[in-house]
Amino acid sequence: MIDLTKINESNCGKLFDPSTLAKNSTEADIIQGAKMAVKYNTMSYVVASPYYLPLITPILEGTDIHPCACIAFPFGNTTSAAKAYETEVGVKLGATAFDLVMNIGALQDGKFDVVKQELDDFVKAAQGNVTKVIMDIEFLTDQQIADGTKLIVEAGCDYAKTSTGQYVGPTVEQFLVMAEVCKGTKTKTKVAGVKHPRPQNAWVFLAAGADLIGTRAAEPMILALPTMRKIGIVPPYKG
C-alpha cells in the first residue's frame, strides 16, 4: 500500500501507468502519449500490443519508465500458447513490462487449470520482466474475483489488475476483494477503468490501497494532486 503522505508533485507520476489503447489510435497518438509519460516520469507507458513497441522504446530510452505491451488485449480468450508467444515477441522488441488479459470465461466456468496454465506460461515467457494480469472484475462475482486473484498470486505475478478499461470499470468494493487476496503477498494491485469523474476517483482508489493506476487520462489525475490534498482525499504531505 502506498504511503500517500510521502507523495508529492515530483514523485506522484510513479503511481500511474498511462496508456494509448484505443482501436483508432494513430502513431502520432502513441508517440504523444510516450512523451507525456516521460514528462511526468510515470511507472510504465502501455500500448495495445508489442507491435507498437518500436515506436516508444526510443522515446523511453534513458528513463526508468517501463515500455509495456498488452497481451491478448482486450478479450483475453485466446490460447495460452498464443499469449506466451506474443509475450516472447514483446521481450524481443524491448518491453520490460506486460499486461496480460486473463481468460475470465475459463475462470467463470471453473476451469482453473486453464487459467493456471496461461499464467504460468506468461510468467515464463516474460523472462523476469514485470507481469500484470487483467481480470475485468466488473464482470465477476466477488468469489470469482477472489479465485482469479488467488491464481495470479500463486503464479507469482507482480500485479493483479482490475480491468482493461474498455468496459464499465470496477467499483471500490470490487477492488477491495482483489486487494484483500493480495495482502501480505508480493503481488501488488493495479486499477484501470476508473469511472468519471476520473481525477478524484483515481485518488480514491489509491487511498483505498491501490498501488498503481492505469489510465488514458494520467495527466489530469497527476495535476489534481494539490486539489485532492486540499479537500482531504489525499492526506497532508509529510516527506
C-alpha positions as CSV (number, residue, x, y, z in Angstrom):
1,M,0.0,0.0,0.0
2,I,1.3,3.4,-1.0
3,D,2.0,5.9,1.8
4,L,0.3,8.9,0.4
5,T,1.9,11.2,3.0
6,K,5.2,10.7,1.1
7,I,3.7,11.5,-2.4
8,N,4.2,15.0,-3.9
9,E,4.1,16.6,-7.3
10,S,7.6,15.4,-8.1
11,N,7.1,11.7,-7.4
12,C,3.4,11.1,-8.0
13,G,4.0,10.1,-11.6
14,K,5.2,6.7,-10.4
15,L,1.6,5.9,-9.3
16,F,0.4,5.9,-12.9
17,D,0.6,3.7,-16.0
18,P,-0.6,5.9,-18.8
19,S,-1.7,4.1,-21.9
20,T,-2.8,4.6,-25.5
21,L,-5.0,1.7,-26.3
22,A,-7.9,2.8,-28.4
23,K,-8.5,0.8,-31.6
24,N,-8.2,4.0,-33.7
25,S,-5.0,5.3,-32.1
26,T,-2.5,6.6,-34.7
27,E,1.2,6.5,-34.4
28,A,1.1,10.2,-33.6
29,D,-1.2,9.5,-30.7
30,I,1.1,6.8,-29.3
31,I,4.2,8.9,-29.6
32,Q,2.5,11.8,-27.9
33,G,1.5,9.6,-25.0
34,A,5.1,8.3,-24.6
35,K,6.3,11.9,-24.4
36,M,3.7,12.6,-21.7
37,A,4.9,9.6,-19.8
38,V,8.5,11.0,-19.9
39,K,7.3,14.4,-18.8
40,Y,5.7,13.1,-15.6
41,N,8.2,10.2,-15.1
42,T,5.4,7.5,-14.8
43,M,5.9,3.9,-13.9
44,S,5.2,2.5,-17.4
45,Y,3.8,3.5,-20.7
46,V,1.3,1.0,-22.1
47,V,0.5,0.2,-25.7
48,A,-2.1,-2.2,-27.0
49,S,0.3,-4.8,-28.4
50,P,4.0,-5.5,-29.0
51,Y,3.5,-4.1,-32.5
52,Y,3.8,-0.6,-31.2
53,L,7.0,-1.1,-29.0
54,P,9.4,0.2,-31.7
55,L,7.6,3.5,-31.7
56,I,8.0,4.0,-27.9
57,T,11.3,2.4,-26.8
58,P,13.5,5.1,-28.3
59,I,11.4,7.8,-26.5
60,L,11.6,6.0,-23.2
61,E,15.3,5.1,-23.5
62,G,17.4,6.6,-20.7
63,T,14.5,6.7,-18.3
64,D,13.3,4.1,-15.8
65,I,9.8,4.1,-17.4
66,H,8.8,0.6,-18.5
67,P,7.8,0.1,-22.1
68,C,4.7,-2.0,-21.6
69,A,2.7,-4.1,-24.0
70,C,-0.7,-5.6,-23.5
71,I,-1.1,-9.3,-24.3
72,A,-4.3,-10.8,-25.8
73,F,-5.9,-7.4,-25.4
74,P,-8.8,-6.7,-24.7
75,F,-10.6,-10.0,-24.6
76,G,-8.1,-12.5,-23.3
77,N,-9.8,-15.5,-24.8
78,T,-7.0,-16.8,-27.0
79,T,-4.8,-19.8,-26.2
80,S,-2.1,-19.9,-23.6
81,A,0.5,-20.7,-26.3
82,A,-0.6,-17.6,-28.3
83,K,-0.3,-15.4,-25.2
84,A,3.1,-16.8,-24.4
85,Y,4.4,-16.3,-28.0
86,E,3.1,-12.7,-28.0
87,T,4.9,-12.1,-24.7
88,E,8.1,-13.5,-26.1
89,V,7.8,-11.2,-29.1
90,G,7.3,-8.3,-26.7
91,V,10.5,-9.1,-24.9
92,K,12.5,-9.2,-28.2
93,L,11.0,-5.8,-29.1
94,G,12.1,-4.2,-25.8
95,A,9.2,-4.5,-23.4
96,T,10.1,-4.6,-19.7
97,A,6.5,-4.9,-18.5
98,F,3.4,-6.7,-19.7
99,D,-0.4,-6.5,-19.0
100,L,-2.0,-9.8,-19.9
101,V,-5.7,-10.3,-20.2
102,M,-6.9,-13.3,-18.3
103,N,-9.4,-15.7,-19.9
104,I,-12.2,-14.9,-17.5
105,G,-14.6,-17.1,-19.4
106,A,-12.5,-20.1,-18.3
107,L,-12.4,-18.6,-14.7
108,Q,-16.2,-18.3,-14.7
109,D,-16.6,-21.9,-15.9
110,G,-14.4,-23.1,-13.1
111,K,-11.6,-24.2,-15.4
112,F,-8.9,-23.1,-13.0
113,D,-6.3,-25.4,-14.7
114,V,-6.7,-23.4,-17.9
115,V,-6.1,-20.1,-16.1
116,K,-3.2,-21.5,-14.1
117,Q,-1.5,-22.8,-17.3
118,E,-1.8,-19.5,-19.1
119,L,-0.4,-17.6,-16.1
120,D,2.5,-20.0,-15.6
121,D,3.3,-19.8,-19.3
122,F,3.0,-16.0,-19.2
123,V,5.4,-15.6,-16.3
124,K,7.9,-17.9,-18.0
125,A,7.6,-16.1,-21.3
126,A,8.1,-12.7,-19.6
127,Q,11.6,-13.7,-18.6
128,G,11.8,-11.8,-15.4
129,N,10.1,-8.6,-16.6
130,V,7.1,-7.1,-14.8
131,T,3.9,-9.1,-15.1
132,K,0.4,-7.7,-14.6
133,V,-2.8,-9.7,-15.1
134,I,-6.1,-8.1,-16.0
135,M,-9.4,-9.7,-15.0
136,D,-12.1,-7.2,-15.8
137,I,-13.6,-7.7,-12.4
138,E,-16.7,-5.8,-13.2
139,F,-18.0,-9.0,-15.0
140,L,-17.2,-11.2,-12.0
141,T,-18.8,-12.2,-8.7
142,D,-16.8,-11.5,-5.5
143,Q,-16.0,-15.2,-5.3
144,Q,-14.7,-15.2,-8.9
145,I,-12.6,-12.1,-8.2
146,A,-11.1,-13.8,-5.2
147,D,-10.5,-17.0,-7.1
148,G,-8.9,-15.2,-10.0
149,T,-6.7,-13.1,-7.8
150,K,-5.5,-16.2,-5.9
151,L,-4.4,-17.8,-9.2
152,I,-2.5,-14.6,-10.1
153,V,-0.8,-14.6,-6.7
154,E,0.1,-18.3,-6.9
155,A,1.6,-17.8,-10.3
156,G,4.0,-15.2,-8.8
157,C,2.7,-12.3,-11.0
158,D,3.8,-8.8,-9.9
159,Y,0.3,-7.2,-10.2
160,A,-3.3,-8.1,-10.2
161,K,-5.2,-5.6,-12.3
162,T,-8.9,-4.8,-12.2
163,S,-9.8,-4.0,-15.8
164,T,-8.9,-3.4,-19.4
165,G,-10.5,0.0,-19.2
166,Q,-12.7,-0.9,-22.2
167,Y,-15.9,-1.6,-20.2
168,V,-17.7,0.0,-17.2
169,G,-14.8,-0.3,-14.7
170,P,-14.6,-1.6,-11.2
171,T,-16.2,-0.4,-8.0
172,V,-14.1,0.3,-4.9
173,E,-15.9,-2.6,-3.3
174,Q,-14.8,-5.0,-6.1
175,F,-11.3,-3.7,-5.9
176,L,-11.1,-4.3,-2.1
177,V,-12.0,-8.0,-2.7
178,M,-9.0,-8.3,-5.0
179,A,-6.7,-6.3,-2.7
180,E,-7.6,-8.5,0.3
181,V,-6.3,-11.5,-1.5
182,C,-3.1,-9.7,-2.5
183,K,-2.5,-8.5,1.1
184,G,0.7,-9.9,2.6
185,T,1.9,-11.3,-0.8
186,K,4.4,-10.0,-3.4
187,T,1.6,-9.3,-5.8
188,K,0.6,-5.6,-5.9
189,T,-2.7,-4.1,-7.2
190,K,-3.4,-2.0,-10.3
191,V,-6.7,-0.3,-11.0
192,A,-7.8,0.6,-14.5
193,G,-11.2,1.6,-15.9
194,V,-11.6,4.4,-13.4
195,K,-15.0,6.0,-13.8
196,H,-15.9,9.6,-14.2
197,P,-15.1,12.0,-12.6
198,R,-11.7,10.4,-13.1
199,P,-9.2,12.6,-11.2
200,Q,-10.9,12.3,-7.8
201,N,-11.9,8.6,-8.3
202,A,-8.3,7.7,-9.2
203,W,-7.1,9.2,-5.9
204,V,-9.9,7.4,-4.0
205,F,-8.6,4.1,-5.3
206,L,-5.1,5.0,-4.3
207,A,-6.4,6.0,-0.8
208,A,-8.2,2.6,-0.7
209,G,-4.8,0.8,-1.2
210,A,-4.2,0.6,-5.0
211,D,-0.5,0.5,-5.8
212,L,-0.9,1.7,-9.4
213,I,-3.5,3.4,-11.7
214,G,-3.7,2.5,-15.4
215,T,-5.4,5.2,-17.4
216,R,-5.6,7.1,-20.7
217,A,-6.1,10.3,-18.6
218,A,-2.9,10.3,-16.4
219,E,-2.1,14.0,-16.9
220,P,-5.3,15.4,-15.3
221,M,-5.1,12.8,-12.5
222,I,-1.5,13.8,-11.7
223,L,-2.3,17.5,-11.8
224,A,-5.2,17.0,-9.5
225,L,-3.0,16.1,-6.5
226,P,-3.0,19.5,-4.9
227,T,-6.8,19.7,-5.0
228,M,-7.1,16.2,-3.7
229,R,-4.9,17.1,-0.8
230,K,-6.7,20.3,-0.2
231,I,-10.1,18.6,0.1
232,G,-8.8,15.7,2.2
233,I,-8.9,12.7,-0.2
234,V,-5.1,12.6,0.0
235,P,-3.5,13.2,3.4
236,P,-1.1,16.0,4.1
237,Y,2.4,15.6,2.8
238,K,5.0,14.7,5.5
239,G,8.0,14.0,3.3
